[in-house]
Structures are given as C-alpha cells and as structure tokens.
Amino acid sequence: MICFKERYRKLFLFIFLIICSQYGLAQNADITLLQNINLHRPQKLDAGFRFVANTTYPVSLAVPMVMLGTGYLKKDSALKNQGLQTGAALVIAAVITEGLKRSIQRPRPFVTYPFIEKATEGDGSSFPSGHVSIAFATATSLYLWNHKWYVAVPSFVWASTVAYARMDLGVHYPSDVLAGAIVGSASAFLSYKANKWIHKKRKMR
C-alpha cells in the first residue's frame, strides 16, 4: 500500500514538473516574440499605432449606438437587434476580461522585463488584453450579422492592428493578445447565439 502511494506521489510530481517546464518554455517564447516585436519596431510608427489602439473604445461604443439609432429612425427591427447584440457582446467581453485580470493579475511585460520599452499607456493587470477583447467582440459581431467581405475585412484588419499595436508598444505579451482575441470573439458568438435563441422562443409563443 505504501509502495502504491509512493508511485502515485512520484507520478504526480513528474506531471507537475512537466507542466512547470512547459509553462517555462511558453513564457520564454512569449517574451522572446514580444522582444522581437517591441525592440525592433520602427519607432516612427508609434504615433500611428497609438492612434489605432486609442480608437478601440470609441469605435466599439459607437458601432452599437449607430446601429440602434439608425434602426429606430428607419424602424428597422433587424438593425436594432444587431445593435443590441453587439452591445451585449461588448458587455460580456468586458466582464470576462475584467474577471480574468483580477483573478490572474499578471504584471505588464515592461514591469517584469525592464528592457521592454513602454510606448503608450498601460496599467493594471496584463492578461488578457482589454483593448483586443473589445476590438474582436466588435469585429466578430459585425461579421456574424453581415458576412459581406467589405464589412468583415476592414473590421478584422482594424481589430488585428489593435492587437499588434498593443505588443508593438510594449504593454502586452502575445499570449495576452491571443487570449483577448479569443474572449472577444467568443463573447460575440455567445451573444449572437443567445439572441437567436431568444427570438426563436418568442416566435414559438
């Protein structure tokens, strides 16, 4: 019995060591990629990247508001519905992002690694990126309601540029950005599906 427990103890220790080593490798890859992006960036583009990143919240708030306003003016229920769904996606993304930030409390890369150059504002926890989650929630919502390329392509190019800008300017790791994109896209998809389910239930009544 003691021998059996000892084997399990060694097995769990072995698994734990593997997980730790993999985490270390992932962290090394994370900071190496960020270092290549941040320290080798063309600094003359900093102002442009700051501008794009700073459009995240104004644009994301304006999109559902314009949809709702236009929908009410034109009495277009589909457009009003799209505005509500996009707004809900932003709320979901913001809540999940803030919850993860408070739970994980990952320091910003320029705090942990002083050689990373901070070229814009960035305070609080690093994981996941709030800018990226909101940008991708907006872009994905637009895509789910309108599959036309001239809507989808500019939306995702903008969201992707926001994501790259946050790394280029030294305030987020690549994993922060990836997690933000996943949270934002998933929030939009969840809001879209919930909206469809609610309308289906209403029709059945």
C-alpha beads as a LAMMPS data file, in Angstrom:
LAMMPS data file: protein, C-alpha beads

205 atoms
204 bonds

1 atom types
1 bond types

-500.0 500.0 xlo xhi
-500.0 500.0 ylo yhi
-500.0 500.0 zlo zhi

Masses

1 110.0

Atoms # bond

1 1 1 0.000 0.000 0.000
2 1 1 2.837 2.386 0.908
3 1 1 4.653 1.462 -2.293
4 1 1 1.453 2.169 -4.292
5 1 1 1.076 5.618 -2.724
6 1 1 4.744 6.347 -3.315
7 1 1 4.347 5.545 -7.006
8 1 1 1.399 7.926 -7.307
9 1 1 3.294 10.612 -5.451
10 1 1 6.180 10.283 -7.895
11 1 1 3.773 10.262 -10.845
12 1 1 2.069 13.482 -9.716
13 1 1 5.465 15.056 -9.076
14 1 1 6.592 14.061 -12.565
15 1 1 3.440 15.527 -14.156
16 1 1 3.834 18.707 -12.116
17 1 1 7.443 19.103 -13.275
18 1 1 6.386 18.614 -16.910
19 1 1 3.676 21.284 -16.578
20 1 1 6.134 23.688 -14.953
21 1 1 8.722 23.098 -17.660
22 1 1 6.133 23.616 -20.398
23 1 1 4.942 26.812 -18.732
24 1 1 8.540 27.996 -18.593
25 1 1 9.002 27.248 -22.285
26 1 1 5.775 29.058 -23.130
27 1 1 6.805 32.069 -21.055
28 1 1 10.196 32.134 -22.765
29 1 1 8.562 32.020 -26.193
30 1 1 6.134 34.746 -25.113
31 1 1 8.799 37.208 -24.039
32 1 1 11.103 36.319 -26.959
33 1 1 8.389 37.106 -29.502
34 1 1 7.428 40.305 -27.690
35 1 1 11.069 41.357 -27.520
36 1 1 11.466 40.884 -31.274
37 1 1 8.322 42.919 -31.956
38 1 1 8.912 45.685 -29.422
39 1 1 12.650 46.291 -29.621
40 1 1 12.882 46.042 -33.404
41 1 1 9.842 48.181 -34.171
42 1 1 10.059 51.241 -36.450
43 1 1 9.535 53.918 -33.792
44 1 1 8.265 56.420 -36.339
45 1 1 5.072 54.308 -36.449
46 1 1 4.481 54.567 -32.681
47 1 1 2.118 57.523 -33.022
48 1 1 0.079 55.706 -35.664
49 1 1 -0.187 52.554 -33.568
50 1 1 -1.153 54.596 -30.507
51 1 1 -3.884 56.270 -32.537
52 1 1 -5.305 52.949 -33.758
53 1 1 -5.231 51.451 -30.254
54 1 1 -6.922 54.551 -28.837
55 1 1 -9.816 54.161 -31.298
56 1 1 -10.784 50.832 -29.700
57 1 1 -13.296 52.023 -27.144
58 1 1 -14.772 54.975 -29.079
59 1 1 -15.322 52.857 -32.203
60 1 1 -16.637 49.845 -30.267
61 1 1 -19.146 52.016 -28.388
62 1 1 -20.144 53.945 -31.496
63 1 1 -20.953 50.804 -33.538
64 1 1 -23.940 49.560 -31.474
65 1 1 -25.125 53.116 -30.792
66 1 1 -25.198 53.959 -34.514
67 1 1 -26.973 50.677 -35.252
68 1 1 -29.605 51.310 -32.610
69 1 1 -30.112 54.939 -33.604
70 1 1 -30.379 54.124 -37.303
71 1 1 -32.642 51.184 -36.543
72 1 1 -35.064 53.362 -34.565
73 1 1 -35.053 56.125 -37.171
74 1 1 -35.683 53.706 -40.045
75 1 1 -37.893 51.425 -37.942
76 1 1 -35.592 48.571 -38.897
77 1 1 -36.025 45.857 -36.254
78 1 1 -33.166 43.750 -37.648
79 1 1 -30.705 46.630 -37.323
80 1 1 -31.932 47.413 -33.796
81 1 1 -31.494 43.764 -32.911
82 1 1 -27.966 43.798 -34.300
83 1 1 -27.137 46.866 -32.217
84 1 1 -28.429 45.212 -29.039
85 1 1 -26.492 42.020 -29.770
86 1 1 -23.260 43.946 -30.396
87 1 1 -23.717 45.927 -27.187
88 1 1 -24.331 42.711 -25.244
89 1 1 -21.166 41.183 -26.739
90 1 1 -19.133 44.164 -25.516
91 1 1 -20.555 43.829 -22.002
92 1 1 -19.826 40.083 -21.897
93 1 1 -16.275 40.617 -23.182
94 1 1 -15.633 43.385 -20.652
95 1 1 -16.936 41.316 -17.717
96 1 1 -14.925 38.202 -18.654
97 1 1 -11.781 40.242 -19.311
98 1 1 -12.011 42.110 -16.021
99 1 1 -12.698 38.862 -14.155
100 1 1 -9.611 37.223 -15.645
101 1 1 -7.460 40.285 -14.969
102 1 1 -8.467 40.334 -11.306
103 1 1 -8.017 36.573 -10.920
104 1 1 -4.690 36.123 -12.712
105 1 1 -3.096 39.536 -12.002
106 1 1 -0.246 39.101 -14.470
107 1 1 2.212 42.020 -14.349
108 1 1 2.727 44.042 -17.513
109 1 1 5.729 42.930 -19.575
110 1 1 7.621 46.200 -19.042
111 1 1 7.301 45.642 -15.271
112 1 1 8.720 42.114 -15.313
113 1 1 11.245 42.808 -18.081
114 1 1 12.688 46.347 -17.820
115 1 1 14.247 46.090 -21.285
116 1 1 10.752 46.162 -22.860
117 1 1 10.023 49.711 -23.996
118 1 1 6.642 51.061 -22.902
119 1 1 5.491 53.437 -25.636
120 1 1 1.875 54.023 -24.564
121 1 1 -0.381 53.958 -21.521
122 1 1 -0.896 50.596 -19.872
123 1 1 -1.696 49.995 -16.206
124 1 1 -3.124 47.196 -14.106
125 1 1 -3.034 43.510 -14.980
126 1 1 -1.805 42.334 -18.353
127 1 1 -3.788 39.135 -19.057
128 1 1 -5.887 39.260 -21.168
129 1 1 -5.783 42.421 -23.283
130 1 1 -8.904 44.514 -22.760
131 1 1 -8.381 46.519 -25.938
132 1 1 -8.096 43.359 -28.011
133 1 1 -11.099 41.617 -26.461
134 1 1 -13.315 44.646 -27.110
135 1 1 -11.983 45.116 -30.654
136 1 1 -12.565 41.468 -31.585
137 1 1 -16.000 41.425 -29.939
138 1 1 -16.936 44.325 -32.224
139 1 1 -15.390 42.847 -35.374
140 1 1 -16.867 39.383 -34.795
141 1 1 -20.327 40.821 -34.094
142 1 1 -20.238 42.731 -37.373
143 1 1 -19.136 39.602 -39.221
144 1 1 -21.830 37.366 -37.668
145 1 1 -24.577 39.718 -38.806
146 1 1 -23.100 40.691 -42.148
147 1 1 -20.896 38.211 -43.991
148 1 1 -20.038 40.661 -46.768
149 1 1 -16.289 40.939 -47.290
150 1 1 -16.302 44.747 -47.293
151 1 1 -17.627 44.645 -43.732
152 1 1 -15.635 41.676 -42.400
153 1 1 -12.216 42.523 -43.851
154 1 1 -11.924 46.129 -42.569
155 1 1 -13.332 45.070 -39.189
156 1 1 -10.807 42.310 -38.624
157 1 1 -7.923 44.311 -40.090
158 1 1 -8.712 47.048 -37.570
159 1 1 -9.010 44.565 -34.667
160 1 1 -5.775 42.814 -35.702
161 1 1 -3.965 46.144 -35.935
162 1 1 -5.119 46.989 -32.403
163 1 1 -3.761 43.607 -31.267
164 1 1 -0.388 44.144 -32.918
165 1 1 -0.175 47.725 -31.638
166 1 1 -0.515 46.605 -28.014
167 1 1 2.518 44.323 -28.454
168 1 1 4.477 46.792 -30.566
169 1 1 4.037 49.456 -27.898
170 1 1 5.215 47.090 -25.163
171 1 1 2.133 46.832 -22.935
172 1 1 1.027 43.246 -23.679
173 1 1 2.514 39.813 -24.253
174 1 1 1.472 37.852 -27.374
175 1 1 -0.466 35.462 -25.114
176 1 1 -2.406 38.430 -23.650
177 1 1 -3.379 39.456 -27.155
178 1 1 -4.329 35.919 -28.224
179 1 1 -6.469 35.446 -25.113
180 1 1 -8.137 38.813 -25.712
181 1 1 -8.996 37.853 -29.291
182 1 1 -10.488 34.544 -28.103
183 1 1 -12.506 36.201 -25.318
184 1 1 -13.827 38.901 -27.651
185 1 1 -14.757 36.527 -30.475
186 1 1 -16.336 34.014 -28.081
187 1 1 -18.342 36.786 -26.378
188 1 1 -19.722 37.937 -29.732
189 1 1 -20.599 34.372 -30.718
190 1 1 -22.300 33.747 -27.354
191 1 1 -24.302 36.960 -27.631
192 1 1 -25.282 36.120 -31.223
193 1 1 -26.453 32.611 -30.323
194 1 1 -28.341 33.853 -27.249
195 1 1 -30.049 36.485 -29.384
196 1 1 -31.103 33.868 -31.935
197 1 1 -32.386 31.563 -29.186
198 1 1 -34.453 34.333 -27.567
199 1 1 -36.072 35.281 -30.893
200 1 1 -36.807 31.637 -31.665
201 1 1 -38.565 31.242 -28.315
202 1 1 -40.603 34.387 -28.934
203 1 1 -41.729 33.105 -32.323
204 1 1 -42.764 29.773 -30.834
205 1 1 -45.052 31.609 -28.418

Bonds

1 1 1 2
2 1 2 3
3 1 3 4
4 1 4 5
5 1 5 6
6 1 6 7
7 1 7 8
8 1 8 9
9 1 9 10
10 1 10 11
11 1 11 12
12 1 12 13
13 1 13 14
14 1 14 15
15 1 15 16
16 1 16 17
17 1 17 18
18 1 18 19
19 1 19 20
20 1 20 21
21 1 21 22
22 1 22 23
23 1 23 24
24 1 24 25
25 1 25 26
26 1 26 27
27 1 27 28
28 1 28 29
29 1 29 30
30 1 30 31
31 1 31 32
32 1 32 33
33 1 33 34
34 1 34 35
35 1 35 36
36 1 36 37
37 1 37 38
38 1 38 39
39 1 39 40
40 1 40 41
41 1 41 42
42 1 42 43
43 1 43 44
44 1 44 45
45 1 45 46
46 1 46 47
47 1 47 48
48 1 48 49
49 1 49 50
50 1 50 51
51 1 51 52
52 1 52 53
53 1 53 54
54 1 54 55
55 1 55 56
56 1 56 57
57 1 57 58
58 1 58 59
59 1 59 60
60 1 60 61
61 1 61 62
62 1 62 63
63 1 63 64
64 1 64 65
65 1 65 66
66 1 66 67
67 1 67 68
68 1 68 69
69 1 69 70
70 1 70 71
71 1 71 72
72 1 72 73
73 1 73 74
74 1 74 75
75 1 75 76
76 1 76 77
77 1 77 78
78 1 78 79
79 1 79 80
80 1 80 81
81 1 81 82
82 1 82 83
83 1 83 84
84 1 84 85
85 1 85 86
86 1 86 87
87 1 87 88
88 1 88 89
89 1 89 90
90 1 90 91
91 1 91 92
92 1 92 93
93 1 93 94
94 1 94 95
95 1 95 96
96 1 96 97
97 1 97 98
98 1 98 99
99 1 99 100
100 1 100 101
101 1 101 102
102 1 102 103
103 1 103 104
104 1 104 105
105 1 105 106
106 1 106 107
107 1 107 108
108 1 108 109
109 1 109 110
110 1 110 111
111 1 111 112
112 1 112 113
113 1 113 114
114 1 114 115
115 1 115 116
116 1 116 117
117 1 117 118
118 1 118 119
119 1 119 120
120 1 120 121
121 1 121 122
122 1 122 123
123 1 123 124
124 1 124 125
125 1 125 126
126 1 126 127
127 1 127 128
128 1 128 129
129 1 129 130
130 1 130 131
131 1 131 132
132 1 132 133
133 1 133 134
134 1 134 135
135 1 135 136
136 1 136 137
137 1 137 138
138 1 138 139
139 1 139 140
140 1 140 141
141 1 141 142
142 1 142 143
143 1 143 144
144 1 144 145
145 1 145 146
146 1 146 147
147 1 147 148
148 1 148 149
149 1 149 150
150 1 150 151
151 1 151 152
152 1 152 153
153 1 153 154
154 1 154 155
155 1 155 156
156 1 156 157
157 1 157 158
158 1 158 159
159 1 159 160
160 1 160 161
161 1 161 162
162 1 162 163
163 1 163 164
164 1 164 165
165 1 165 166
166 1 166 167
167 1 167 168
168 1 168 169
169 1 169 170
170 1 170 171
171 1 171 172
172 1 172 173
173 1 173 174
174 1 174 175
175 1 175 176
176 1 176 177
177 1 177 178
178 1 178 179
179 1 179 180
180 1 180 181
181 1 181 182
182 1 182 183
183 1 183 184
184 1 184 185
185 1 185 186
186 1 186 187
187 1 187 188
188 1 188 189
189 1 189 190
190 1 190 191
191 1 191 192
192 1 192 193
193 1 193 194
194 1 194 195
195 1 195 196
196 1 196 197
197 1 197 198
198 1 198 199
199 1 199 200
200 1 200 201
201 1 201 202
202 1 202 203
203 1 203 204
204 1 204 205
